[in-house]
C-alpha cells in the first residue's frame, strides 16, 4: 500500500490535481475514487494555534494555520504527486494499516 501526504495551495488546486492524476474520477459533477485508490482524506487547513473567543463566540484572536491545504491518499499504486507530496514528522492524520 502506498500512502501520500499532500500539500496544495488551496482546495481547488488540490481537486484539479487529484482529478488529473486519476485519484478522483469526476462523473456528472460528482467525485469518485479512481482505480486502485483505497482512501482519500481531506485534512484541509491544519490549525497550529487555536483562536480565542469570548462567551458569545466572538473572535478575540484568530487561529494560526499551517500553510496550504492538505490531503492524505492511500493507493495500491505509486503515484507521482511531484512537489505536492510532503514528508511529515508529526502527522495530524494516519491510516490504520
CNS distance restraints for C-alpha pairs under 8 A (distance, minus, plus):
assign (resid   1 and name CA) (resid  74 and name CA) 6.83 0.50 0.50
assign (resid   1 and name CA) (resid  75 and name CA) 5.97 0.50 0.50
assign (resid   1 and name CA) (resid  76 and name CA) 5.11 0.50 0.50
assign (resid   1 and name CA) (resid  77 and name CA) 7.28 0.50 0.50
assign (resid   2 and name CA) (resid  74 and name CA) 5.66 0.50 0.50
assign (resid   2 and name CA) (resid  75 and name CA) 5.19 0.50 0.50
assign (resid   2 and name CA) (resid  76 and name CA) 6.04 0.50 0.50
assign (resid   2 and name CA) (resid  77 and name CA) 6.42 0.50 0.50
assign (resid   2 and name CA) (resid  78 and name CA) 5.91 0.50 0.50
assign (resid   3 and name CA) (resid  72 and name CA) 7.10 0.50 0.50
assign (resid   3 and name CA) (resid  73 and name CA) 5.64 0.50 0.50
assign (resid   3 and name CA) (resid  74 and name CA) 4.55 0.50 0.50
assign (resid   3 and name CA) (resid  75 and name CA) 6.46 0.50 0.50
assign (resid   4 and name CA) (resid  72 and name CA) 5.69 0.50 0.50
assign (resid   4 and name CA) (resid  73 and name CA) 5.20 0.50 0.50
assign (resid   4 and name CA) (resid  74 and name CA) 6.60 0.50 0.50
assign (resid   4 and name CA) (resid  85 and name CA) 6.35 0.50 0.50
assign (resid   4 and name CA) (resid  86 and name CA) 7.74 0.50 0.50
assign (resid   5 and name CA) (resid  70 and name CA) 7.45 0.50 0.50
assign (resid   5 and name CA) (resid  71 and name CA) 6.13 0.50 0.50
assign (resid   5 and name CA) (resid  72 and name CA) 4.66 0.50 0.50
assign (resid   5 and name CA) (resid  73 and name CA) 6.65 0.50 0.50
assign (resid   5 and name CA) (resid  85 and name CA) 5.67 0.50 0.50
assign (resid   5 and name CA) (resid  86 and name CA) 5.70 0.50 0.50
assign (resid   5 and name CA) (resid  87 and name CA) 7.02 0.50 0.50
assign (resid   5 and name CA) (resid  88 and name CA) 7.61 0.50 0.50
assign (resid   6 and name CA) (resid  70 and name CA) 5.52 0.50 0.50
assign (resid   6 and name CA) (resid  71 and name CA) 5.10 0.50 0.50
assign (resid   6 and name CA) (resid  72 and name CA) 6.03 0.50 0.50
assign (resid   6 and name CA) (resid  73 and name CA) 7.86 0.50 0.50
assign (resid   6 and name CA) (resid  81 and name CA) 7.76 0.50 0.50
assign (resid   6 and name CA) (resid  84 and name CA) 5.23 0.50 0.50
assign (resid   6 and name CA) (resid  85 and name CA) 4.54 0.50 0.50
assign (resid   6 and name CA) (resid  86 and name CA) 5.73 0.50 0.50
assign (resid   7 and name CA) (resid  14 and name CA) 7.95 0.50 0.50
assign (resid   7 and name CA) (resid  68 and name CA) 5.75 0.50 0.50
assign (resid   7 and name CA) (resid  69 and name CA) 5.56 0.50 0.50
assign (resid   7 and name CA) (resid  70 and name CA) 4.60 0.50 0.50
assign (resid   7 and name CA) (resid  71 and name CA) 6.62 0.50 0.50
assign (resid   7 and name CA) (resid  84 and name CA) 5.12 0.50 0.50
assign (resid   7 and name CA) (resid  85 and name CA) 6.45 0.50 0.50
assign (resid   7 and name CA) (resid  86 and name CA) 6.68 0.50 0.50
assign (resid   8 and name CA) (resid  13 and name CA) 6.52 0.50 0.50
assign (resid   8 and name CA) (resid  14 and name CA) 5.60 0.50 0.50
assign (resid   8 and name CA) (resid  68 and name CA) 5.33 0.50 0.50
assign (resid   8 and name CA) (resid  69 and name CA) 5.10 0.50 0.50
assign (resid   8 and name CA) (resid  70 and name CA) 6.32 0.50 0.50
assign (resid   8 and name CA) (resid  84 and name CA) 6.02 0.50 0.50
assign (resid   9 and name CA) (resid  13 and name CA) 6.54 0.50 0.50
assign (resid   9 and name CA) (resid  14 and name CA) 7.53 0.50 0.50
assign (resid   9 and name CA) (resid  67 and name CA) 7.83 0.50 0.50
assign (resid   9 and name CA) (resid  68 and name CA) 4.85 0.50 0.50
assign (resid   9 and name CA) (resid  69 and name CA) 5.94 0.50 0.50
assign (resid  10 and name CA) (resid  14 and name CA) 6.36 0.50 0.50
assign (resid  10 and name CA) (resid  68 and name CA) 6.18 0.50 0.50
assign (resid  10 and name CA) (resid  69 and name CA) 5.09 0.50 0.50
assign (resid  11 and name CA) (resid  15 and name CA) 6.16 0.50 0.50
assign (resid  11 and name CA) (resid  44 and name CA) 7.50 0.50 0.50
assign (resid  11 and name CA) (resid  69 and name CA) 6.03 0.50 0.50
assign (resid  12 and name CA) (resid  16 and name CA) 6.23 0.50 0.50
assign (resid  13 and name CA) (resid  17 and name CA) 6.21 0.50 0.50
assign (resid  14 and name CA) (resid  18 and name CA) 6.09 0.50 0.50
assign (resid  14 and name CA) (resid  69 and name CA) 7.64 0.50 0.50
assign (resid  15 and name CA) (resid  19 and name CA) 6.09 0.50 0.50
assign (resid  15 and name CA) (resid  24 and name CA) 7.92 0.50 0.50
assign (resid  16 and name CA) (resid  20 and name CA) 6.15 0.50 0.50
assign (resid  17 and name CA) (resid  21 and name CA) 6.19 0.50 0.50
assign (resid  18 and name CA) (resid  22 and name CA) 6.15 0.50 0.50
assign (resid  18 and name CA) (resid  23 and name CA) 5.06 0.50 0.50
assign (resid  18 and name CA) (resid  24 and name CA) 5.64 0.50 0.50
assign (resid  19 and name CA) (resid  23 and name CA) 5.86 0.50 0.50
assign (resid  19 and name CA) (resid  24 and name CA) 4.76 0.50 0.50
assign (resid  19 and name CA) (resid  25 and name CA) 5.87 0.50 0.50
assign (resid  19 and name CA) (resid  26 and name CA) 7.05 0.50 0.50
assign (resid  21 and name CA) (resid  79 and name CA) 7.75 0.50 0.50
assign (resid  22 and name CA) (resid  34 and name CA) 5.45 0.50 0.50
assign (resid  22 and name CA) (resid  35 and name CA) 7.71 0.50 0.50
assign (resid  23 and name CA) (resid  33 and name CA) 6.07 0.50 0.50
assign (resid  23 and name CA) (resid  34 and name CA) 4.80 0.50 0.50
assign (resid  23 and name CA) (resid  35 and name CA) 7.53 0.50 0.50
assign (resid  23 and name CA) (resid  37 and name CA) 6.42 0.50 0.50
assign (resid  24 and name CA) (resid  31 and name CA) 5.94 0.50 0.50
assign (resid  24 and name CA) (resid  32 and name CA) 5.47 0.50 0.50
assign (resid  24 and name CA) (resid  33 and name CA) 4.80 0.50 0.50
assign (resid  24 and name CA) (resid  34 and name CA) 4.96 0.50 0.50
assign (resid  25 and name CA) (resid  31 and name CA) 5.59 0.50 0.50
assign (resid  25 and name CA) (resid  32 and name CA) 5.13 0.50 0.50
assign (resid  25 and name CA) (resid  33 and name CA) 6.09 0.50 0.50
assign (resid  25 and name CA) (resid  34 and name CA) 5.45 0.50 0.50
assign (resid  26 and name CA) (resid  30 and name CA) 5.45 0.50 0.50
assign (resid  26 and name CA) (resid  31 and name CA) 4.64 0.50 0.50
assign (resid  26 and name CA) (resid  32 and name CA) 6.38 0.50 0.50
assign (resid  27 and name CA) (resid  31 and name CA) 6.44 0.50 0.50
assign (resid  27 and name CA) (resid  32 and name CA) 7.52 0.50 0.50
assign (resid  33 and name CA) (resid  37 and name CA) 5.83 0.50 0.50
assign (resid  33 and name CA) (resid  38 and name CA) 7.68 0.50 0.50
assign (resid  33 and name CA) (resid  39 and name CA) 7.70 0.50 0.50
assign (resid  33 and name CA) (resid  40 and name CA) 7.87 0.50 0.50
assign (resid  36 and name CA) (resid  75 and name CA) 5.66 0.50 0.50
assign (resid  36 and name CA) (resid  76 and name CA) 5.05 0.50 0.50
assign (resid  36 and name CA) (resid  77 and name CA) 6.49 0.50 0.50
assign (resid  37 and name CA) (resid  73 and name CA) 7.62 0.50 0.50
assign (resid  37 and name CA) (resid  74 and name CA) 6.19 0.50 0.50
assign (resid  37 and name CA) (resid  75 and name CA) 4.36 0.50 0.50
assign (resid  37 and name CA) (resid  76 and name CA) 6.30 0.50 0.50
assign (resid  37 and name CA) (resid  77 and name CA) 7.90 0.50 0.50
assign (resid  38 and name CA) (resid  73 and name CA) 7.77 0.50 0.50
assign (resid  38 and name CA) (resid  74 and name CA) 5.34 0.50 0.50
assign (resid  38 and name CA) (resid  75 and name CA) 5.28 0.50 0.50
assign (resid  38 and name CA) (resid  76 and name CA) 7.08 0.50 0.50
assign (resid  39 and name CA) (resid  72 and name CA) 7.98 0.50 0.50
assign (resid  39 and name CA) (resid  73 and name CA) 5.77 0.50 0.50
assign (resid  39 and name CA) (resid  74 and name CA) 5.02 0.50 0.50
assign (resid  39 and name CA) (resid  75 and name CA) 7.03 0.50 0.50
assign (resid  40 and name CA) (resid  71 and name CA) 7.02 0.50 0.50
assign (resid  40 and name CA) (resid  72 and name CA) 5.81 0.50 0.50
assign (resid  40 and name CA) (resid  73 and name CA) 4.62 0.50 0.50
assign (resid  40 and name CA) (resid  74 and name CA) 6.48 0.50 0.50
assign (resid  41 and name CA) (resid  71 and name CA) 5.55 0.50 0.50
assign (resid  41 and name CA) (resid  72 and name CA) 5.05 0.50 0.50
assign (resid  41 and name CA) (resid  73 and name CA) 6.42 0.50 0.50
assign (resid  42 and name CA) (resid  70 and name CA) 6.45 0.50 0.50
assign (resid  42 and name CA) (resid  71 and name CA) 4.65 0.50 0.50
assign (resid  42 and name CA) (resid  72 and name CA) 6.67 0.50 0.50
assign (resid  43 and name CA) (resid  69 and name CA) 7.38 0.50 0.50
assign (resid  43 and name CA) (resid  70 and name CA) 5.09 0.50 0.50
assign (resid  43 and name CA) (resid  71 and name CA) 5.16 0.50 0.50
assign (resid  43 and name CA) (resid  72 and name CA) 7.13 0.50 0.50
assign (resid  43 and name CA) (resid  93 and name CA) 7.66 0.50 0.50
assign (resid  44 and name CA) (resid  69 and name CA) 4.82 0.50 0.50
assign (resid  44 and name CA) (resid  70 and name CA) 4.84 0.50 0.50
assign (resid  44 and name CA) (resid  71 and name CA) 6.71 0.50 0.50
assign (resid  45 and name CA) (resid  65 and name CA) 6.47 0.50 0.50
assign (resid  45 and name CA) (resid  66 and name CA) 6.86 0.50 0.50
assign (resid  45 and name CA) (resid  67 and name CA) 7.84 0.50 0.50
assign (resid  45 and name CA) (resid  68 and name CA) 6.77 0.50 0.50
assign (resid  45 and name CA) (resid  69 and name CA) 5.27 0.50 0.50
assign (resid  45 and name CA) (resid  70 and name CA) 6.54 0.50 0.50
assign (resid  46 and name CA) (resid  65 and name CA) 5.50 0.50 0.50
assign (resid  46 and name CA) (resid  66 and name CA) 5.37 0.50 0.50
assign (resid  46 and name CA) (resid  69 and name CA) 7.77 0.50 0.50
assign (resid  46 and name CA) (resid  70 and name CA) 7.74 0.50 0.50
assign (resid  46 and name CA) (resid  92 and name CA) 7.94 0.50 0.50
assign (resid  47 and name CA) (resid  63 and name CA) 6.82 0.50 0.50
assign (resid  47 and name CA) (resid  64 and name CA) 5.97 0.50 0.50
assign (resid  47 and name CA) (resid  65 and name CA) 4.50 0.50 0.50
assign (resid  47 and name CA) (resid  66 and name CA) 6.29 0.50 0.50
assign (resid  48 and name CA) (resid  63 and name CA) 7.56 0.50 0.50
assign (resid  48 and name CA) (resid  64 and name CA) 5.48 0.50 0.50
assign (resid  48 and name CA) (resid  65 and name CA) 5.22 0.50 0.50
assign (resid  48 and name CA) (resid  66 and name CA) 6.04 0.50 0.50
assign (resid  49 and name CA) (resid  63 and name CA) 5.58 0.50 0.50
assign (resid  49 and name CA) (resid  64 and name CA) 5.04 0.50 0.50
assign (resid  49 and name CA) (resid  65 and name CA) 7.03 0.50 0.50
assign (resid  50 and name CA) (resid  62 and name CA) 7.50 0.50 0.50
assign (resid  50 and name CA) (resid  63 and name CA) 4.65 0.50 0.50
assign (resid  50 and name CA) (resid  64 and name CA) 6.63 0.50 0.50
assign (resid  51 and name CA) (resid  59 and name CA) 7.17 0.50 0.50
assign (resid  51 and name CA) (resid  60 and name CA) 7.31 0.50 0.50
assign (resid  51 and name CA) (resid  61 and name CA) 5.18 0.50 0.50
assign (resid  51 and name CA) (resid  62 and name CA) 4.59 0.50 0.50
assign (resid  51 and name CA) (resid  63 and name CA) 3.81 0.50 0.50
assign (resid  51 and name CA) (resid  64 and name CA) 7.22 0.50 0.50
assign (resid  52 and name CA) (resid  59 and name CA) 6.07 0.50 0.50
assign (resid  52 and name CA) (resid  60 and name CA) 5.33 0.50 0.50
assign (resid  52 and name CA) (resid  61 and name CA) 5.13 0.50 0.50
assign (resid  52 and name CA) (resid  62 and name CA) 6.81 0.50 0.50
assign (resid  52 and name CA) (resid  63 and name CA) 7.48 0.50 0.50
assign (resid  53 and name CA) (resid  57 and name CA) 5.09 0.50 0.50
assign (resid  53 and name CA) (resid  58 and name CA) 5.28 0.50 0.50
assign (resid  53 and name CA) (resid  59 and name CA) 4.50 0.50 0.50
assign (resid  53 and name CA) (resid  60 and name CA) 5.07 0.50 0.50
assign (resid  53 and name CA) (resid  61 and name CA) 7.08 0.50 0.50
assign (resid  54 and name CA) (resid  58 and name CA) 5.44 0.50 0.50
assign (resid  54 and name CA) (resid  59 and name CA) 6.70 0.50 0.50
assign (resid  54 and name CA) (resid  60 and name CA) 6.67 0.50 0.50
assign (resid  72 and name CA) (resid  93 and name CA) 7.95 0.50 0.50
assign (resid  81 and name CA) (resid  85 and name CA) 5.52 0.50 0.50
